[in-house]
Amino acid sequence: MLITKNGVKNLLFEFILQDYDNKARYGNQPTTLEHFYNNYLIRRLVKNGIIETENNSVDAVKEKYENRFLDITWQAVEELMRDRLIKRWLKTSGDLSRWDVYIPTEKGIETWEKYGRLLIIPSNLVDSLREELPTLCSHAEVVLDFINEAVYCFFHNLLLACSQSISCAGRRTLQALFESLSAYIDDPIWTDEYLSCGDDMKRADMIRIRINQLILSGRLSEDWCRMNPGTDVDIEEEIKSLLGSIDFMMSIISLAQKEDGLPHPGINRIEETYRAELMLGYLVGSYSFFRLSFIIREIFNNMAESRGSRENP
């Protein structure tokens, strides 16, 4: 029986959102969480085949698993609260004593409407990337550790440390992307020039310029189509999305680190009211950069290996 916290978190938010639409938005008290973990959750787990009924009725299964999912539900509640997706129902002074009724925030409603699931939020960021990345190479493992640290710092309001951690993750990702691109283009002069450059901004520009050259020359599309005949994936559009996300990541790095890599307290110069929202935007926005970078990295590696096989049959 595989029941994950992220799976419960999605079902819990779906439950709170549906209950809000049916009750709270009209001024009625929301349904308690006890109903969620002893009724709604169990029914959904049975429906999804995660819990087997063994020819018993759903009511018998509910009795068997009563209160079994209390702990994981509260873990999910804690993370949804930290992500500012839900909040306690506090309509009257009597509600202060209740800790089992919740409603979605505006941000939570917006996130669900946009993605249909809780994918790109801080507490889900690492798990979502683990599911999306084609392979977890040594670079990816280090990057995920940095992202995990960034999320931890964000939740504890250590915003300078958060910006440093996400910046380190970005720099390591660019290094991984460079290595794969270098292997693919097989240009020792360009590689030496990149390695001799100590400025992250210039290095990012070198990667962007070289990838653009591959697009304009048509080489990238030709190699991609040769390896993936009949595919309907537009590799050039994916690459262009990556180039845009590199710009986004460089804005984070420039805020967090100086050109020599030393910490840059740029985040502290931003008005305190907006710091947390800025870092939240950086965390959420960085998802596309990390996802695309490691997917494109894998593509470059595969095309480099394919070329080597053709040249050395």
C-alpha positions as CSV (number, residue, x, y, z in Angstrom):
1,M,0.0,0.0,0.0
2,L,1.8,3.1,-1.3
3,I,0.3,6.3,0.3
4,T,2.5,9.3,-0.1
5,K,2.3,12.7,1.7
6,N,2.1,14.5,-1.6
7,G,-0.7,12.3,-2.8
8,V,-2.6,13.0,0.5
9,K,-1.8,16.7,0.2
10,N,-3.5,16.9,-3.3
11,L,-6.5,15.0,-2.1
12,L,-6.8,17.1,1.0
13,F,-6.6,20.3,-0.9
14,E,-9.2,19.0,-3.4
15,F,-11.5,18.2,-0.5
16,I,-11.0,21.6,1.1
17,L,-11.6,23.4,-2.2
18,Q,-14.8,21.4,-3.0
19,D,-16.1,21.9,0.6
20,Y,-15.4,25.6,0.3
21,D,-17.4,25.8,-3.0
22,N,-20.3,23.9,-1.3
23,K,-20.3,25.5,2.1
24,A,-17.8,28.1,3.4
25,R,-18.2,30.6,0.5
26,Y,-21.9,30.8,1.5
27,G,-21.1,31.4,5.1
28,N,-21.6,27.8,6.3
29,Q,-19.0,26.0,8.5
30,P,-16.6,23.8,6.5
31,T,-16.5,20.0,7.0
32,T,-14.0,18.8,9.6
33,L,-10.8,17.1,8.8
34,E,-12.0,14.0,10.6
35,H,-14.5,13.5,7.8
36,F,-11.6,13.8,5.3
37,Y,-9.3,11.1,6.7
38,N,-12.0,8.7,7.8
39,N,-14.4,9.1,4.8
40,Y,-13.2,11.0,1.8
41,L,-9.6,9.9,1.8
42,I,-10.4,6.2,2.4
43,R,-13.0,6.2,-0.4
44,R,-10.6,7.8,-2.8
45,L,-7.8,5.4,-1.9
46,V,-10.2,2.5,-2.5
47,K,-11.3,4.0,-5.8
48,N,-7.7,4.5,-7.0
49,G,-6.9,0.9,-6.1
50,I,-4.4,1.8,-3.4
51,I,-6.5,0.1,-0.7
52,E,-8.1,-3.2,-1.6
53,T,-11.6,-3.9,-0.3
54,E,-11.0,-7.7,-0.4
55,N,-14.7,-8.2,-1.2
56,N,-15.7,-6.2,1.9
57,S,-18.0,-3.2,1.8
58,V,-16.5,0.3,1.7
59,D,-18.1,0.9,5.2
60,A,-16.1,-2.1,6.5
61,V,-12.9,-0.8,4.9
62,K,-13.6,2.6,6.6
63,E,-14.0,0.9,9.9
64,K,-10.8,-1.0,9.4
65,Y,-8.8,2.1,8.6
66,E,-10.4,4.5,11.0
67,N,-8.0,7.2,12.2
68,R,-5.1,5.4,10.3
69,F,-4.4,8.5,8.2
70,L,-4.5,11.1,10.9
71,D,-0.8,11.7,11.1
72,I,-0.1,12.0,7.4
73,T,-3.2,14.3,7.1
74,W,-1.8,16.7,9.7
75,Q,1.6,16.7,8.0
76,A,-0.2,17.6,4.7
77,V,-2.1,20.4,6.6
78,E,1.2,21.8,8.0
79,E,2.8,22.0,4.5
80,L,-0.3,23.5,2.9
81,M,-0.4,26.1,5.6
82,R,3.3,26.9,5.1
83,D,2.7,27.2,1.4
84,R,-0.2,29.6,2.2
85,L,-2.6,27.5,0.2
86,I,-5.1,27.0,3.1
87,K,-6.0,28.8,6.3
88,R,-8.0,28.1,9.4
89,W,-11.7,28.9,9.4
90,L,-12.0,31.8,11.8
91,K,-15.4,33.5,11.4
92,T,-16.4,33.9,15.0
93,S,-14.5,33.9,18.3
94,G,-15.8,30.4,18.9
95,D,-13.8,29.2,15.9
96,L,-10.5,29.9,17.8
97,S,-10.8,26.6,19.6
98,R,-11.3,24.6,16.4
99,W,-8.2,23.2,14.6
100,D,-9.9,20.9,12.2
101,V,-11.7,23.2,9.8
102,Y,-9.9,24.9,6.9
103,I,-10.6,26.9,3.7
104,P,-8.4,27.6,0.7
105,T,-6.7,31.0,0.3
106,E,-6.9,33.0,-2.9
107,K,-3.4,31.8,-3.8
108,G,-4.5,28.2,-3.3
109,I,-7.6,28.6,-5.5
110,E,-5.4,30.3,-8.2
111,T,-2.8,27.5,-8.1
112,W,-5.4,24.8,-8.4
113,E,-7.2,26.5,-11.3
114,K,-3.8,27.0,-13.1
115,Y,-2.3,23.5,-12.7
116,G,-5.1,21.2,-11.5
117,R,-2.8,19.8,-8.9
118,L,-0.3,21.1,-6.3
119,L,2.8,20.8,-8.5
120,I,4.8,24.0,-8.3
121,I,4.7,25.0,-4.7
122,P,7.8,25.1,-2.4
123,S,7.0,22.0,-0.3
124,N,6.4,20.0,-3.5
125,L,9.3,21.4,-5.5
126,V,11.9,18.7,-4.9
127,D,9.4,15.8,-5.2
128,S,8.0,17.2,-8.4
129,L,11.4,17.6,-9.9
130,R,12.4,14.1,-8.9
131,E,9.3,12.8,-10.9
132,E,10.1,15.0,-13.9
133,L,13.8,14.7,-14.4
134,P,14.8,11.9,-16.8
135,T,17.8,10.7,-14.8
136,L,19.1,11.7,-11.3
137,C,22.8,12.2,-12.1
138,S,25.3,13.4,-9.5
139,H,24.7,17.0,-10.6
140,A,20.9,16.6,-10.1
141,E,21.3,15.1,-6.7
142,V,23.4,18.1,-5.5
143,V,20.9,20.5,-7.1
144,L,18.0,18.9,-5.3
145,D,19.8,19.1,-2.0
146,F,20.4,22.9,-2.6
147,I,16.7,23.3,-3.5
148,N,15.6,21.4,-0.4
149,E,17.7,23.7,1.7
150,A,16.3,26.7,-0.1
151,V,12.7,25.6,0.8
152,Y,13.7,24.9,4.4
153,C,15.2,28.5,4.7
154,F,12.2,30.0,3.1
155,F,9.8,28.4,5.5
156,H,12.0,29.7,8.4
157,N,12.1,33.2,7.0
158,L,15.9,32.9,6.3
159,L,15.5,34.7,3.0
160,L,19.2,35.6,2.4
161,A,20.1,31.9,3.0
162,C,17.2,30.9,0.7
163,S,18.5,33.1,-2.1
164,Q,22.0,31.7,-1.6
165,S,20.8,28.1,-1.8
166,I,18.7,28.6,-4.9
167,S,21.6,30.5,-6.5
168,C,24.0,27.6,-5.8
169,A,21.5,25.2,-7.3
170,G,21.3,27.4,-10.4
171,R,25.1,27.6,-10.8
172,R,25.5,23.8,-10.5
173,T,22.7,23.3,-13.0
174,L,24.4,25.6,-15.5
175,Q,27.6,23.6,-15.0
176,A,25.8,20.4,-15.8
177,L,24.3,22.0,-18.9
178,F,27.7,23.2,-20.0
179,E,29.3,19.8,-19.7
180,S,26.6,18.2,-21.9
181,L,26.6,21.0,-24.5
182,S,30.4,20.9,-24.7
183,A,30.3,17.1,-25.3
184,Y,27.6,17.6,-28.0
185,I,29.2,20.4,-30.0
186,D,32.8,19.0,-29.6
187,D,34.5,22.4,-29.9
188,P,37.6,22.5,-27.7
189,I,38.2,26.2,-28.4
190,W,34.8,27.2,-27.1
191,T,35.1,24.8,-24.1
192,D,38.5,26.3,-23.1
193,E,37.1,29.8,-23.5
194,Y,34.2,29.0,-21.3
195,L,36.4,27.4,-18.6
196,S,38.7,30.4,-18.6
197,C,35.8,32.7,-17.9
198,G,35.1,33.3,-14.2
199,D,31.9,35.4,-14.6
200,D,28.6,33.6,-14.3
201,M,26.8,36.1,-16.4
202,K,29.2,35.8,-19.3
203,R,29.2,32.0,-19.0
204,A,25.4,32.0,-19.2
205,D,25.6,34.3,-22.3
206,M,28.1,31.9,-23.9
207,I,25.7,29.0,-23.4
208,R,22.7,31.0,-24.8
209,I,24.7,32.2,-27.8
210,R,26.0,28.8,-28.7
211,I,22.6,27.1,-28.4
212,N,21.1,29.9,-30.6
213,Q,23.8,29.2,-33.2
214,L,22.8,25.5,-33.2
215,I,19.2,26.5,-33.7
216,L,19.9,28.9,-36.6
217,S,22.3,26.5,-38.3
218,G,19.6,23.7,-38.2
219,R,22.1,21.2,-36.8
220,L,20.1,20.7,-33.6
221,S,16.9,19.9,-35.4
222,E,18.7,17.6,-37.9
223,D,20.3,15.6,-35.1
224,W,17.1,15.5,-33.1
225,C,15.0,14.2,-36.0
226,R,17.7,11.7,-36.9
227,M,17.5,10.2,-33.4
228,N,13.7,10.6,-33.0
229,P,12.1,10.0,-36.4
230,G,8.4,10.8,-36.6
231,T,8.4,12.6,-33.2
232,D,6.0,15.6,-32.9
233,V,8.1,17.2,-30.1
234,D,9.3,20.7,-31.2
235,I,12.8,20.6,-29.8
236,E,13.5,24.2,-30.8
237,E,10.6,25.5,-28.8
238,E,11.8,23.5,-25.8
239,I,15.2,25.0,-26.2
240,K,13.9,28.6,-26.5
241,S,11.9,28.1,-23.3
242,L,15.1,27.0,-21.6
243,L,16.9,30.1,-22.8
244,G,14.2,32.3,-21.3
245,S,14.4,30.4,-18.0
246,I,18.2,30.9,-17.9
247,D,17.6,34.7,-17.9
248,F,15.2,34.2,-15.0
249,M,17.8,32.2,-13.0
250,M,20.6,34.7,-13.7
251,S,18.4,37.4,-12.1
252,I,18.3,35.2,-8.9
253,I,22.1,34.6,-9.0
254,S,22.8,38.3,-9.5
255,L,20.6,39.1,-6.4
256,A,22.3,36.5,-4.3
257,Q,25.9,36.4,-5.3
258,K,28.6,38.8,-6.5
259,E,30.6,38.1,-9.7
260,D,33.3,36.3,-7.6
261,G,30.7,34.0,-6.1
262,L,30.8,35.6,-2.6
263,P,27.4,36.3,-1.0
264,H,25.7,39.5,-2.1
265,P,23.0,40.8,0.3
266,G,20.9,42.3,-2.4
267,I,17.8,40.7,-1.0
268,N,18.3,42.8,2.2
269,R,17.9,46.0,0.1
270,I,14.4,45.1,-1.0
271,E,11.6,46.5,1.2
272,E,10.9,43.9,3.9
273,T,7.2,43.7,3.0
274,Y,8.1,42.2,-0.4
275,R,11.0,40.0,0.4
276,A,9.1,36.8,1.2
277,E,6.8,37.2,-1.8
278,L,9.9,37.8,-4.0
279,M,11.6,34.6,-2.8
280,L,8.4,32.7,-3.1
281,G,8.2,33.8,-6.8
282,Y,11.8,32.8,-7.3
283,L,11.3,29.4,-5.8
284,V,8.2,28.7,-7.9
285,G,9.6,30.3,-11.0
286,S,12.8,28.3,-10.8
287,Y,10.9,25.0,-11.4
288,S,10.9,25.5,-15.2
289,F,14.7,26.3,-15.3
290,F,15.7,23.1,-13.4
291,R,13.3,20.9,-15.2
292,L,14.2,22.1,-18.7
293,S,17.9,22.2,-18.0
294,F,18.2,18.6,-17.0
295,I,15.9,17.4,-19.7
296,I,17.9,19.3,-22.4
297,R,21.1,18.1,-20.7
298,E,19.9,14.5,-21.3
299,I,19.1,15.3,-24.9
300,F,22.6,16.7,-25.5
301,N,24.2,13.7,-23.9
302,N,22.2,11.3,-26.0
303,M,23.0,13.1,-29.2
304,A,26.7,13.2,-28.3
305,E,26.7,9.5,-27.7
306,S,24.8,8.8,-30.9
307,R,27.3,10.8,-32.9
308,G,30.1,8.9,-31.2
309,S,28.5,5.5,-32.1
310,R,28.2,6.6,-35.8
311,E,31.8,7.7,-36.0
312,N,33.1,4.6,-34.2
313,P,30.9,1.7,-35.2
